[in-house]
């Protein structure tokens, strides 16, 4: 049965190549390129035909104009196939295309074909569901990555290379990276009968993608959190706090995922990435900003004690209660005291100033330690006398 299946797949590939060579050339059709695509996505489940894959990529390196016929032929083949082998090879080919830093690839947007409901028609359904799930999850990630790359290209054209994104936009970008990581973690073999060479080759591509995306996330989250703690508001702190909490849960999932890949033989211990760990001080700072109180924005005393804004700072004459050595350190026995109670100044002192203005400044000196005492002595208080104004109208 297995031999018959391989023979049938080979006949289908030869027929497709014959049809491609007989088709006329056009803006979306190139017989030679189409032949290499069919060979690269053959029905042979033993391994990927990397020789023809490199030939396809060589066409793309020659001119970006070949991207359109490449996607057209590949889309036609993906839409018609009912073989998980052909579908998986097609996705691996698309994954390789993303490695080319071409403007046309970045502007592609969503993938031009749909494998979200893919179902293999040549394998027993009891065994095919694991392969179907692998193909669907792989397609879902590549489709979202294509949209993410397209969005990044739009932002680059909007802001330019020198303009910095807003803090909220950077936080939203971190959330998108986390969603991509969640989708990558869904791509894995879920049964022991998936222990085939082609699945391992696909897992190598997926693991490399996990390391790349997670490395970018770890690099960006440290920089963004510093901006949130410095200039962020309550809304930015809330989004940042959610990102941090999800990053902790994702770190645990990634550790389990890497252990699973190591047990399969697709990952070495030396390739383990460093799981990002957010310091507790940064998490507490985000919580303080969310609650409207930031440690960095609060007042600090000379000894590092935090001083609330509702406390008053007053100057008292402490010459009678402090030692002589302490009085020498302070100027004229005056000390600064921080108190929770507001100091009340008696208005009667000012009244006494007015009543005793004629007697000089001795009463003022006995009543208060007003720092503006000298100004009263220089300019004495002179009461104003009421004069009756003449009737100017009668005049």
For each residue, the residues with C-beta under 8 A, 3 or more apart:
1: 4 5
2: 5 6
3: 6 7
4: 1 7 8
5: 1 2 8 9 122
6: 2 3 9 10 43 44
7: 3 4 10 11
8: 4 5 11 12 43
9: 5 6 12 13 42 43 44 83 85
10: 6 7 13 14 42 43 44
11: 7 8 14 15
12: 8 9 15 16 43
13: 9 10 16 17 38 39 42 43
14: 10 11 17 18
15: 11 12 18 19
16: 12 13 19 20 38 77
17: 13 14 20 21 35 38 39
18: 14 15 21 22
19: 15 16 22 23
20: 16 17 23 31 34 35 38 73
21: 17 18 31 35
22: 18 19 31
23: 19 20 29 31 34
24: 29
25: 29 30 31
26: 29
27: 68 69
28: 68 69 72 73
29: 23 24 25 26 34 69 72 73
30: 25 33 34 66 69 73
31: 20 21 22 23 25 34 35
32: 35 36
33: 30 36 37 56 59 66 69 70 73
34: 20 23 29 30 31 37 38 69 73
35: 17 20 21 31 32 38 39
36: 32 33 39 40 52 55 56 59
37: 33 34 40 41 52 56 70 73 74 77 93
38: 13 16 17 20 34 35 41 42 77
39: 13 17 35 36 42 49 52
40: 36 37 48 49 52 53 55 56 89 93
41: 37 38 74 77 86 89 90 93
42: 9 10 13 38 39 49 85 86 89
43: 6 8 9 10 12 13 83 85 86
44: 6 9 10 47 49 85
45: 85 196 197 198
46: 197 198
47: 44 197 198 201
48: 40 53 89 92 198 201
49: 39 40 42 44 52 53
50: 53 54
51: 54 55
52: 36 37 39 40 49 55 56
53: 40 48 49 50 56 57 93 96
54: 50 51 57 58
55: 36 40 51 52 58 59
56: 33 36 37 40 52 53 59 60 70 93
57: 53 54 60 61 96 97 100
58: 54 55 61 62
59: 33 36 55 56 62 63 66 70
60: 56 57 63 64 66 67 70 97 100 102
61: 57 58 100
62: 58 59 66
63: 59 60 66
64: 60 67 102 103 104
65: 68
66: 30 33 59 60 62 63 69 70
67: 60 64 70 71 97 102 104 105
68: 27 28 65 71 72 104
69: 27 28 29 30 33 34 66 72 73
70: 33 37 56 59 60 66 67 73 74 97
71: 67 68 74 75 108 112
72: 28 29 68 69 75 76 112
73: 20 28 29 30 33 34 37 69 70 76 77
74: 37 41 70 71 77 78 90 93 94 113
75: 71 72 78 79 112 113
76: 72 73 79 80
77: 16 37 38 41 73 74 80 81 86 90
78: 74 75 81 86 87 90 113 115
79: 75 76 113 114
80: 76 77
81: 77 78 86 87 90
82: 119 120 121 122
83: 9 43 86 87 120 121 122
84: 87 88 118 120 123 128 131 132 134 135
85: 9 42 43 44 45 88 89 198
86: 41 42 43 77 78 81 83 89 90
87: 78 81 83 84 90 91 115 118 135 139
88: 84 85 91 92 131 134 135 138 198 199 202
89: 40 41 42 48 85 86 92 93 198
90: 41 74 77 78 81 86 87 93 94
91: 87 88 94 95 115 135 138 139 142 202
92: 48 88 89 95 96 201 202 205
93: 37 40 41 53 56 74 89 90 96 97
94: 74 90 91 97 98 111 142
95: 91 92 98 99 142 205 209
96: 53 57 92 93 99
97: 57 60 67 70 93 94 100 105
98: 94 95 105 142 145 146 149
99: 95 96
100: 57 60 61 97 105
101: 105 106
102: 60 64 67 105 106
103: 64 106 107 153
104: 64 67 68 107 108
105: 67 97 98 100 101 102 108 149
106: 101 102 103 149 150 152 153
107: 103 104 150 153
108: 71 104 105 111 112 146 149 150
109: 146 147 150
110: 143 146 147 150
111: 94 108 114 139 142 143 146
112: 71 72 75 108
113: 74 75 78 79
114: 79 111 117 139
115: 78 87 91 118 135 136 139
116: 136 139 140 143
117: 114 136
118: 84 87 115 132 135 136 139
119: 82 128 132
120: 82 83 84 123 128 131 132
121: 82 83
122: 5 82 83
123: 84 120 127 128 131
124: 127 128
125: 128 129
126: 129
127: 123 124 130 131 191 193
128: 84 119 120 123 124 125 131 132
129: 125 126 132 133
130: 127 133 134 189 190 191 193 194
131: 84 88 120 123 127 128 134 135 194
132: 84 118 119 120 128 129 135 136
133: 129 130 136 137 190
134: 84 88 130 131 137 138 187 188 189 190 194 199 202
135: 84 87 88 91 115 118 131 132 138 139
136: 115 116 117 118 132 133 139 140
137: 133 134 140 141 183 186 187
138: 88 91 134 135 141 142 187 202 206
139: 87 91 111 114 115 116 118 135 136 142 143
140: 116 136 137 143 144 183 186
141: 137 138 144 145 180 183 184 186 187 209
142: 91 94 95 98 111 138 139 145 146
143: 110 111 116 139 140 146 147
144: 140 141 147 148 179 180 183
145: 98 141 142 148 149 180
146: 98 108 109 110 111 142 143 149 150
147: 109 110 143 144 150 151
148: 144 145 151 152 176 180
149: 98 105 106 108 145 146 152 153
150: 106 107 108 109 110 146 147 153 154
151: 147 148 154 155
152: 106 148 149 155 156
153: 103 106 107 149 150 156 157
154: 150 151 157 158
155: 151 152 158 159 165 169
156: 152 153 159 160 161
157: 153 154 160
158: 154 155
159: 155 156 163 164 165
160: 156 157 163
161: 156
162:
163: 159 160
164: 159
165: 155 159 169 170 173
166: 169 170
167: 170 171 224 227 228 231 232 236
168: 171 172 235 236 239
169: 155 165 166 172 173
170: 165 166 167 173 174 220 224 227
171: 167 168 174 175 224 228 236 239 240 243
172: 168 169 175 176 239
173: 165 169 170 176 177 220
174: 170 171 177 178 217 220 221 224 243
175: 171 172 178 179 239 242 243
176: 148 172 173 179 180
177: 173 174 180 181 213 216 217 220
178: 174 175 181 182 217 243 246 247 250
179: 144 175 176 182 183
180: 141 144 145 148 176 177 183 184 213
181: 177 178 184 185 210 213 214 217 250 254
182: 178 179 185 186 250
183: 137 140 141 144 179 180 186 187
184: 141 180 181 187 206 209 210 213
185: 181 182 188 210 253 254 257
186: 137 140 141 182 183
187: 134 137 138 141 183 184 203 206
188: 134 185 203 206 257 260 261
189: 130 134 194 195 199 203 264
190: 130 133 134 194
191: 127 130 194
192: 195
193: 127 130
194: 130 131 134 189 190 191 199
195: 189 192 199 200 264
196: 45 199 200
197: 45 46 47 200 201
198: 45 46 47 48 85 88 89 201 202
199: 88 134 189 194 195 196 202 203
200: 195 196 197 203 204 264 265 266
201: 47 48 92 197 198 204 205
202: 88 91 92 134 138 198 199 205 206
203: 187 188 189 199 200 206 207 261 264 266
204: 200 201 207 208 266
205: 92 95 201 202 208 209
206: 138 184 187 188 202 203 209 210
207: 203 204 210 211 261 266 267 271
208: 204 205 211 212
209: 95 141 184 205 206 212 213
210: 181 184 185 206 207 213 214 254 257
211: 207 208 214 215 271 273
212: 208 209 215 216
213: 177 180 181 184 209 210 216 217
214: 181 210 211 217 218 254 273
215: 211 212 218 219 273
216: 177 212 213 219 220
217: 174 177 178 181 213 214 220 221 247 276
218: 214 215 221 222 273 274 276
219: 215 216 222 223
220: 170 173 174 177 216 217 223 224
221: 174 217 218 224 225 243 244 247 276 278
222: 218 219 225 226 276
223: 219 220 226 227
224: 167 170 171 174 220 221 227 228 240
225: 221 222 228 229 240 244 278 282 286
226: 222 223 229 230
227: 167 170 223 224 230 231 232
228: 167 171 224 225 231 232 236 237 240 286 289
229: 225 226 232 282 285 286 289 296
230: 226 227 296
231: 167 227 228
232: 167 227 228 229 236 237 240 289
233: 236 237 289
234: 237 238 289 290 292
235: 168 238 239
236: 167 168 171 228 232 233 239 240 289
237: 228 232 233 234 240 241 286 287 289 290
238: 234 235 241 242 290
239: 168 171 172 175 235 236 242 243
240: 171 224 225 228 232 236 237 243 244 286
241: 237 238 244 245 283 286 287 290
242: 175 238 239 245 246
243: 171 174 175 178 221 239 240 246 247
244: 221 225 240 241 247 248 278 282 283 286
245: 241 242 248 249
246: 178 242 243 249 250
247: 178 217 221 243 244 250 251 276 278
248: 244 245 251 252 277 278
249: 245 246 252 253
250: 178 181 182 246 247 253 254
251: 247 248 254 255 275 276 277
252: 248 249 255 256
253: 185 249 250 256 257
254: 181 185 210 214 250 251 257 258 273 275
255: 251 252 258 259 275
256: 252 253 259 260
257: 185 188 210 253 254 260 261
258: 254 255 261 262 267 272 273
259: 255 256 262 263
260: 188 256 257 263 264
261: 188 203 207 257 258 264 266 267
262: 258 259 265 266 267 268 269
263: 259 260
264: 189 195 200 203 260 261 267
265: 200 262
266: 200 203 204 207 261 262
267: 207 258 261 262 264 271 272
268: 262 271
269: 262 272
270:
271: 207 211 267 268
272: 258 267 269
273: 211 214 215 218 254 258
274: 218
275: 251 254 255
276: 217 218 221 222 247 251
277: 248 251
278: 221 225 244 247 248 282 283
279: 282 283
280: 283 284
281: 284 285
282: 225 229 244 278 279 285 286
283: 241 244 278 279 280 286 287
284: 280 281 287 288
285: 229 281 282 288 289 294 295 296
286: 225 228 229 237 240 241 244 282 283 289 290
287: 237 241 283 284 290 291
288: 284 285 291 293 294 295
289: 228 229 232 233 234 236 237 285 286 292 293 294
290: 234 237 238 241 286 287
291: 287 288
292: 234 289
293: 288 289 297 298
294: 285 288 289 297 298
295: 285 288 298 306
296: 229 230 285
297: 293 294
298: 293 294 295 306 307
299: 306 307 308 309
300: 304 305 306 307
301: 304 305 306 307 338
302:
303:
304: 300 301
305: 300 301
306: 295 298 299 300 301
307: 298 299 300 301 311 338
308: 299 311
309: 299
310: 340
311: 307 308 338 339 340
312: 338 339 340 341 342 343
313: 336 337 338
314: 336 337 339 343
315: 334 335 336 337
316: 334 335 337
317: 320 333 334 369
318: 321 322 330 333 334 335 337
319: 322 327 332 333 334
320: 317
321: 318
322: 318 319 326 327 330 333 335
323: 326 327
324: 327 328
325: 328 329
326: 322 323 329 330 335
327: 319 322 323 324 330 333
328: 324 325
329: 325 326
330: 318 322 326 327 333 334 335
331: 334
332: 319
333: 317 318 319 322 327 330
334: 315 316 317 318 319 330 331
335: 315 316 318 322 326 330
336: 313 314 315
337: 313 314 315 316 318
338: 301 307 311 312 313
339: 311 312 314 343
340: 310 311 312
341: 312
342: 312
343: 312 314 339
344:
345: 349
346: 349
347: 350 351
348: 351 352
349: 345 346 352 353 367 368 370
350: 347 353 354
351: 347 348 354 355
352: 348 349 355 356 363 364 367
353: 349 350 356 357 363 364 367 376 381
354: 350 351 357 381 383
355: 351 352
356: 352 353 359 360 362 363 364
357: 353 354 376 380 381 382
358:
359: 356 362 363
360: 356 363 377
361: 364 365 373 376 377
362: 356 359 365 366
363: 352 353 356 359 360 366 367
364: 352 353 356 361 367 368 370 373 376
365: 361 362 373
366: 362 363
367: 349 352 353 363 364
368: 349 364 373
369: 317 373
370: 349 364 373 376
371:
372: 375 376
373: 361 364 365 368 369 370 376 377
374: 377 378
375: 372 378 379
376: 353 357 361 364 370 372 373 379 380 381
377: 360 361 373 374 380
378: 374 375
379: 375 376
380: 357 376 377
381: 353 354 357 376
382: 357
383: 354
384:
385:
386:
387:
388:
389: 392
390: 395
391: 394 395
392: 389 395
393:
394: 391
395: 390 391 392
